[in-house]
Amino acid sequence: MSKPYPYLKLSILAVCVAVGLVLLASCGSKKKEVNPMAAMMMQATPIRAVPAVASDVPLDTTAVGNAEAISSVDVKSQVAGQILSVHFQAGQNVQKGQLLFEIDPEPLQRQIAQIQADLVKDAALEQQARANVAKDQAMLKQTQASAQRGLELEKEGIFSKEQTDQLVASNGSNLASLAADKAAVESAIASIKADRARLSQTELQLSYTKIVAPISGRAGAITIKPGNLVKDNDATLVTILQISPIYVSFGLPQQLLPEVQKYNKEHPLVVRAEVDGGTRTEIGSLRFIDNTVDTTTGTINLKAEFPNKSGALWPGEYVNVKAQLNVERNRVVVPSRTVETGPQGKYVWVVNSTTNTAAMRPVDVERLYKPAEGGEQAVIASGLKPGEMIVSEGQMRLFPGGKVRLLKPATQMSGGSEKTAGES
């Protein structure tokens, strides 16, 4: 009965050894699983960073605007006639005073020739009437003396009453003839004035046979061709739009009206319009603030004037406009791509250059804006100071307090000679 005990002890010892080996193996496997994670946490995460900078930031408001011509003129004929020729092409830029259409001048030239002949005739009638007046005046002088002498002789009894009456009647007849000839002179003078007035009017109409551009601008479609007849002040021959300079009309919420008026008194507000799909920007200035608010939309209508020398803005075109109300000085800005959103709000990763670690920093983003050059920027109201380094690439691998390794900017890595704006 004593022999089984040694075997039992050996069995128990074997079991303990096996269990120990299993535990050792288990501990060994767990240790292998933990080590890679710990090693990764101990390694520095490669990142790129940019500094938060203090910059002057424009205070802008955006809207959708509509380009419209400053002037629009419908060109019509002021005289009736046949179109002889057209001296421009549809869609062409024309200058003020440039010849556009020519109407057949022959009918008016004939009228002018007729009126000039009437003037010559009326001038001759005037001269004849004046000659008659001179003749009548001479005759009247003679008959007046004869009548006066007859009256004196009648008193002396030398002339009979019949003789005296005859002399007086002759004098009266000459006096009436003089009055008639003087009236003929006045009539001739009036006819000459009328002829001259008709001549001036016809010559003016003759000048209208050459239709010129009343303004400089862009010509539209030509509605009539050579050979067609036109009436005076009837159909529009062509429409000309003045597009340089040009207006862009846009609306802003009525709440912004006090600020617009305030800053516009200091200097005309700068307005930018995006053209060519946003690849180009035209710069203009505010010229008009409407005197009433649109009650249906709650907006105030404004117009900005653009030089538009390149012709990029087109009447009727919709464009994105940005009105610069003011410029805020020394605002802290960072690239908008560096700002992330978490459960607690907006934050950025800030690099501690002393310890080479990264930390999450809550920030208050007031607004976003896009400068003329470079990417979109975030205006930071609180949470950052100028000069602090903000992680711009590699945020996904960061954790609070983790080690970081600052890489060179991408432009330097690719051999560029200049650094990316704001990066170090």
C-alpha positions as CSV (number, residue, x, y, z in Angstrom):
1,M,0.0,0.0,0.0
2,S,3.0,2.3,0.4
3,K,4.2,2.0,-3.2
4,P,1.5,4.1,-4.9
5,Y,2.4,7.3,-3.0
6,P,5.7,7.9,-4.9
7,Y,3.8,7.6,-8.2
8,L,1.1,10.0,-6.9
9,K,3.7,12.5,-5.9
10,L,5.2,12.3,-9.4
11,S,1.8,12.8,-11.0
12,I,1.0,15.9,-8.9
13,L,4.5,17.3,-9.7
14,A,4.0,16.7,-13.4
15,V,0.6,18.4,-13.3
16,C,2.1,21.4,-11.5
17,V,4.9,21.7,-14.0
18,A,2.4,21.5,-16.9
19,V,0.2,24.2,-15.3
20,G,3.3,26.3,-14.7
21,L,4.4,25.9,-18.3
22,V,0.9,26.9,-19.5
23,L,0.9,30.0,-17.3
24,L,4.3,30.9,-18.5
25,A,3.3,30.5,-22.1
26,S,0.1,32.5,-21.5
27,C,2.1,35.3,-19.8
28,G,4.6,35.2,-22.7
29,S,1.9,35.6,-25.3
30,K,0.2,38.5,-23.5
31,K,3.6,40.2,-23.2
32,K,4.1,39.8,-26.9
33,E,0.7,41.4,-27.6
34,V,1.3,44.5,-25.4
35,N,4.8,45.3,-26.5
36,P,4.0,46.6,-30.1
37,M,1.4,49.1,-28.7
38,A,3.7,50.3,-26.0
39,A,6.5,50.7,-28.5
40,M,4.2,52.7,-30.9
41,M,3.2,55.0,-28.1
42,M,6.7,55.6,-27.2
43,Q,7.6,56.6,-30.8
44,A,7.3,60.3,-31.9
45,T,4.5,60.9,-34.5
46,P,5.7,62.8,-37.6
47,I,3.8,66.0,-38.2
48,R,3.9,69.3,-40.0
49,A,2.9,72.5,-38.2
50,V,2.2,76.2,-39.0
51,P,2.3,79.1,-36.6
52,A,-0.8,81.0,-35.5
53,V,-0.2,84.5,-36.8
54,A,-1.6,88.0,-36.0
55,S,-3.0,89.5,-39.2
56,D,-5.2,92.3,-40.4
57,V,-8.5,90.6,-41.4
58,P,-11.1,92.2,-43.6
59,L,-14.7,92.1,-42.3
60,D,-16.6,90.9,-45.3
61,T,-20.2,90.1,-46.1
62,T,-21.1,87.9,-49.1
63,A,-24.1,87.9,-51.5
64,V,-25.1,86.8,-55.0
65,G,-25.1,89.8,-57.3
66,N,-26.4,90.5,-60.8
67,A,-24.4,92.5,-63.4
68,E,-26.3,95.2,-65.2
69,A,-25.3,97.8,-67.8
70,I,-25.0,101.3,-66.5
71,S,-26.7,102.6,-69.7
72,S,-28.9,100.9,-72.2
73,V,-29.9,102.7,-75.4
74,D,-32.4,101.5,-78.1
75,V,-31.2,103.0,-81.4
76,K,-34.1,104.1,-83.6
77,S,-34.3,106.1,-86.9
78,Q,-35.4,109.7,-86.6
79,V,-36.4,109.9,-90.2
80,A,-38.2,107.6,-92.6
81,G,-36.4,106.1,-95.5
82,Q,-34.5,103.2,-97.0
83,I,-31.5,101.7,-95.2
84,L,-28.5,102.0,-97.6
85,S,-25.8,100.4,-95.5
86,V,-24.8,99.0,-92.0
87,H,-21.3,99.9,-90.8
88,F,-20.8,97.5,-87.9
89,Q,-21.3,93.9,-86.9
90,A,-23.7,92.5,-84.3
91,G,-22.0,92.0,-80.9
92,Q,-19.3,94.5,-81.8
93,N,-17.9,97.1,-79.4
94,V,-18.8,100.6,-80.7
95,Q,-17.6,104.0,-79.7
96,K,-19.7,107.1,-79.2
97,G,-20.2,108.9,-82.5
98,Q,-19.3,105.9,-84.6
99,L,-21.4,105.5,-87.8
100,L,-23.9,102.6,-87.5
101,F,-26.5,103.0,-90.2
102,E,-27.0,105.1,-93.3
103,I,-30.4,106.0,-94.8
104,D,-30.9,107.1,-98.4
105,P,-30.5,110.9,-98.3
106,E,-31.8,111.7,-101.8
107,P,-35.4,112.6,-101.0
108,L,-34.2,115.1,-98.3
109,Q,-31.6,116.5,-100.7
110,R,-34.3,117.2,-103.2
111,Q,-36.4,118.9,-100.6
112,I,-33.4,121.1,-99.7
113,A,-32.9,122.0,-103.3
114,Q,-36.6,123.0,-103.6
115,I,-36.5,125.1,-100.4
116,Q,-33.3,126.8,-101.6
117,A,-35.2,127.8,-104.8
118,D,-38.1,129.1,-102.8
119,L,-35.6,131.2,-100.8
120,V,-34.3,132.7,-104.0
121,K,-37.8,133.5,-105.2
122,D,-38.9,135.0,-101.9
123,A,-35.7,137.1,-101.9
124,A,-36.6,138.4,-105.3
125,L,-40.2,139.2,-104.2
126,E,-38.8,141.1,-101.3
127,Q,-36.6,143.2,-103.5
128,Q,-39.5,143.9,-105.8
129,A,-41.7,144.9,-102.9
130,R,-39.1,147.2,-101.5
131,A,-38.7,148.8,-105.0
132,N,-42.4,149.4,-105.1
133,V,-42.3,150.9,-101.7
134,A,-39.6,153.3,-102.8
135,K,-41.6,154.2,-105.9
136,D,-44.8,154.7,-103.8
137,Q,-43.0,156.9,-101.4
138,A,-41.8,159.1,-104.2
139,M,-45.2,159.3,-105.7
140,L,-46.8,159.9,-102.3
141,K,-44.5,162.8,-101.7
142,Q,-45.5,164.4,-105.0
143,T,-49.3,163.8,-104.5
144,Q,-49.1,165.1,-101.0
145,A,-47.6,168.4,-102.2
146,S,-50.2,168.6,-105.0
147,A,-53.0,168.0,-102.6
148,Q,-51.8,170.6,-100.2
149,R,-51.3,173.2,-103.0
150,G,-54.8,172.4,-104.3
151,L,-56.4,173.1,-100.9
152,E,-54.6,176.4,-100.7
153,L,-55.7,177.4,-104.2
154,E,-59.3,176.3,-103.5
155,K,-59.3,178.7,-100.6
156,E,-58.1,181.5,-102.9
157,G,-60.8,180.6,-105.4
158,I,-58.4,179.6,-108.1
159,F,-59.2,175.8,-107.9
160,S,-62.6,174.4,-107.9
161,K,-63.7,171.9,-105.3
162,E,-63.7,169.1,-107.9
163,Q,-60.1,169.8,-108.8
164,T,-59.0,169.8,-105.2
165,D,-60.9,166.6,-104.4
166,Q,-59.2,164.9,-107.4
167,L,-55.7,165.8,-106.0
168,V,-56.6,164.6,-102.5
169,A,-58.0,161.3,-103.8
170,S,-54.9,160.7,-105.9
171,N,-52.8,161.3,-102.8
172,G,-54.9,158.8,-100.8
173,S,-54.5,156.2,-103.5
174,N,-50.8,156.5,-103.4
175,L,-50.8,156.2,-99.7
176,A,-52.8,152.9,-99.9
177,S,-50.4,151.6,-102.5
178,L,-47.5,152.4,-100.2
179,A,-49.1,150.5,-97.4
180,A,-49.8,147.5,-99.7
181,D,-46.2,147.4,-100.9
182,K,-44.9,147.6,-97.3
183,A,-47.1,144.6,-96.5
184,A,-45.7,142.8,-99.5
185,V,-42.2,143.4,-98.1
186,E,-43.2,142.0,-94.7
187,S,-44.8,139.0,-96.4
188,A,-41.7,138.4,-98.4
189,I,-39.5,138.6,-95.2
190,A,-41.9,136.2,-93.4
191,S,-41.7,133.8,-96.4
192,I,-37.9,133.9,-96.3
193,K,-37.9,133.2,-92.5
194,A,-40.2,130.3,-93.1
195,D,-38.1,128.9,-95.9
196,R,-35.0,129.2,-93.8
197,A,-36.7,127.4,-90.9
198,R,-37.8,124.6,-93.3
199,L,-34.3,124.5,-94.7
200,S,-32.8,124.1,-91.2
201,Q,-35.3,121.4,-90.3
202,T,-34.7,119.5,-93.5
203,E,-30.9,119.8,-93.1
204,L,-31.3,118.4,-89.6
205,Q,-33.3,115.5,-91.0
206,L,-30.6,115.0,-93.6
207,S,-28.1,114.7,-90.8
208,Y,-30.3,112.0,-89.2
209,T,-29.8,109.8,-92.3
210,K,-26.4,109.0,-90.7
211,I,-27.2,107.1,-87.5
212,V,-24.3,107.2,-85.1
213,A,-23.8,105.5,-81.7
214,P,-25.1,107.7,-78.9
215,I,-22.9,106.0,-76.3
216,S,-19.9,103.7,-76.2
217,G,-20.8,100.1,-75.5
218,R,-21.6,96.7,-76.8
219,A,-24.0,96.4,-79.7
220,G,-26.6,93.7,-79.7
221,A,-28.5,92.0,-82.6
222,I,-29.2,94.1,-85.7
223,T,-32.9,93.9,-86.4
224,I,-32.9,95.4,-89.9
225,K,-30.8,94.9,-93.1
226,P,-29.8,97.1,-96.0
227,G,-32.7,97.7,-98.4
228,N,-35.4,97.7,-95.8
229,L,-37.6,100.7,-95.2
230,V,-37.8,102.3,-91.7
231,K,-40.2,104.7,-90.2
232,D,-39.2,107.6,-87.9
233,N,-39.1,106.6,-84.2
234,D,-40.5,103.2,-85.0
235,A,-38.7,99.9,-84.5
236,T,-35.4,99.5,-82.6
237,L,-32.5,99.0,-85.0
238,V,-30.0,97.8,-82.4
239,T,-29.6,98.1,-78.6
240,I,-26.3,99.3,-77.2
241,L,-25.3,98.4,-73.6
242,Q,-22.6,100.3,-71.7
243,I,-20.6,97.6,-69.9
244,S,-17.4,99.5,-69.1
245,P,-17.9,100.6,-66.4
246,I,-20.7,98.3,-65.3
247,Y,-22.9,97.9,-62.2
248,V,-23.3,94.8,-60.0
249,S,-26.6,94.9,-58.0
250,F,-26.9,92.8,-54.9
251,G,-28.9,92.6,-51.7
252,L,-27.7,92.5,-48.0
253,P,-29.8,91.7,-44.9
254,Q,-31.4,94.9,-43.4
255,Q,-29.5,94.2,-40.2
256,L,-26.2,95.1,-41.9
257,L,-27.5,98.5,-43.2
258,P,-26.2,100.5,-40.2
259,E,-22.7,99.1,-40.6
260,V,-22.8,99.6,-44.4
261,Q,-23.8,103.2,-44.0
262,K,-21.3,103.8,-41.2
263,Y,-18.3,102.4,-43.1
264,N,-19.4,103.8,-46.4
265,K,-19.3,107.4,-45.0
266,E,-15.6,106.9,-44.1
267,H,-14.7,105.7,-47.6
268,P,-16.5,103.9,-50.5
269,L,-16.8,100.2,-49.6
270,V,-14.6,97.9,-51.6
271,V,-16.7,95.2,-53.4
272,R,-15.2,92.1,-55.0
273,A,-16.9,90.0,-57.7
274,E,-15.7,86.5,-58.6
275,V,-15.7,85.8,-62.3
276,D,-14.6,82.9,-64.6
277,G,-15.8,80.3,-62.1
278,G,-14.0,82.0,-59.2
279,T,-10.6,82.0,-60.8
280,R,-10.5,85.8,-61.2
281,T,-11.6,88.7,-59.0
282,E,-12.8,92.1,-60.2
283,I,-12.6,95.0,-57.7
284,G,-15.2,97.8,-57.6
285,S,-16.7,100.2,-55.1
286,L,-20.1,100.8,-53.7
287,R,-22.0,103.5,-55.5
288,F,-25.7,103.2,-54.6
289,I,-27.7,102.3,-51.5
290,D,-31.5,102.0,-52.1
291,N,-33.8,104.2,-50.1
292,T,-36.1,101.4,-49.0
293,V,-36.0,97.9,-47.7
294,D,-37.6,95.1,-49.7
295,T,-40.4,94.0,-47.4
296,T,-40.7,90.6,-49.1
297,T,-37.1,89.6,-48.5
298,G,-35.9,91.9,-45.7
299,T,-32.9,93.0,-47.8
300,I,-31.6,96.3,-48.9
301,N,-30.5,96.7,-52.5
302,L,-27.0,98.0,-53.3
303,K,-25.0,98.7,-56.5
304,A,-21.3,98.6,-57.0
305,E,-19.5,100.0,-59.9
306,F,-16.7,98.0,-61.6
307,P,-14.3,99.4,-64.3
308,N,-14.7,96.1,-66.2
309,K,-12.0,97.0,-68.7
310,S,-11.4,93.3,-69.5
311,G,-15.1,92.8,-70.2
312,A,-15.2,89.9,-67.7
313,L,-18.5,91.0,-66.2
314,W,-21.5,90.6,-68.6
315,P,-25.0,92.2,-68.3
316,G,-27.4,89.7,-66.7
317,E,-24.7,87.5,-65.3
318,Y,-25.0,86.2,-61.7
319,V,-21.7,86.5,-59.7
320,N,-20.6,86.0,-56.1
321,V,-19.8,89.3,-54.5
322,K,-18.0,90.2,-51.3
323,A,-18.3,93.6,-49.7
324,Q,-15.5,94.6,-47.4
325,L,-17.1,96.6,-44.5
326,N,-14.0,97.1,-42.4
327,V,-10.5,95.7,-41.6
328,E,-9.9,94.2,-38.2
329,R,-6.4,94.7,-37.0
330,N,-4.1,92.0,-35.4
331,R,-6.5,89.1,-35.3
332,V,-5.2,85.6,-34.6
333,V,-5.7,83.4,-37.7
334,V,-4.8,79.8,-38.6
335,P,-5.5,77.7,-41.7
336,S,-9.1,76.4,-41.4
337,R,-7.8,72.9,-42.1
338,T,-6.0,72.8,-38.7
339,V,-9.3,73.3,-36.8
340,E,-11.2,70.1,-35.9
341,T,-14.5,69.5,-34.3
342,G,-15.0,67.2,-31.3
343,P,-17.7,66.4,-28.7
344,Q,-16.8,69.6,-26.8
345,G,-16.6,71.9,-29.8
346,K,-13.8,73.2,-32.0
347,Y,-10.1,72.5,-31.1
348,V,-6.6,72.4,-32.5
349,W,-3.4,70.4,-31.8
350,V,-0.8,72.7,-30.2
351,V,2.9,71.7,-30.3
352,N,5.0,72.2,-27.2
353,S,8.4,72.9,-28.6
354,T,10.1,72.3,-25.3
355,T,8.9,68.8,-24.7
356,N,8.1,68.0,-28.3
357,T,4.6,66.9,-27.4
358,A,1.1,67.7,-28.7
359,A,-1.9,68.8,-26.7
360,M,-5.5,69.5,-27.6
361,R,-6.5,73.1,-27.2
362,P,-10.2,74.3,-27.4
363,V,-10.6,77.4,-29.5
364,D,-13.5,79.7,-30.4
365,V,-13.7,80.2,-34.1
366,E,-15.4,83.5,-34.9
367,R,-15.6,83.2,-38.6
368,L,-13.9,81.9,-41.8
369,Y,-12.5,84.0,-44.6
370,K,-10.5,83.4,-47.8
371,P,-7.8,85.9,-48.6
372,A,-6.9,87.0,-52.1
373,E,-4.0,84.5,-52.0
374,G,-3.7,81.3,-50.1
375,G,-6.2,78.9,-48.5
376,E,-9.1,79.6,-46.2
377,Q,-8.3,81.0,-42.8
378,A,-10.1,80.7,-39.5
379,V,-10.3,83.8,-37.3
380,I,-9.7,82.7,-33.7
381,A,-11.6,84.7,-31.0
382,S,-10.0,83.0,-28.1
383,G,-7.8,80.0,-27.2
384,L,-4.6,80.8,-29.2
385,K,-1.8,83.3,-29.2
386,P,0.3,84.5,-32.1
387,G,3.4,82.3,-32.6
388,E,2.0,79.1,-31.2
389,M,2.7,76.1,-33.5
390,I,-0.5,74.4,-34.7
391,V,-0.4,70.9,-36.3
392,S,-1.4,71.1,-39.9
393,E,-0.7,67.5,-41.0
394,G,-0.7,64.2,-39.0
395,Q,-3.5,65.0,-36.6
396,M,-5.2,61.6,-37.0
397,R,-2.3,59.8,-35.2
398,L,-2.0,62.2,-32.3
399,F,-3.1,61.7,-28.7
400,P,-2.8,64.2,-25.8
401,G,0.8,64.3,-24.5
402,G,2.1,62.1,-27.3
403,K,5.6,62.8,-28.7
404,V,5.8,64.5,-32.1
405,R,8.5,64.9,-34.7
406,L,8.3,68.1,-36.8
407,L,8.8,67.5,-40.5
408,K,9.9,70.0,-43.1
409,P,7.2,71.8,-45.1
410,A,6.0,70.0,-48.2
411,T,7.5,72.6,-50.5
412,Q,10.9,72.0,-49.0
413,M,10.5,68.2,-49.3
414,S,9.7,68.6,-53.0
415,G,12.7,70.8,-53.6
416,G,10.8,74.1,-53.6
417,S,12.8,77.2,-52.8
418,E,10.0,78.9,-50.9
419,K,8.2,77.8,-47.8
420,T,4.5,77.3,-47.6
421,A,2.8,80.4,-46.3
422,G,2.6,80.3,-42.5
423,E,4.5,77.0,-42.2
424,S,7.9,76.3,-40.6
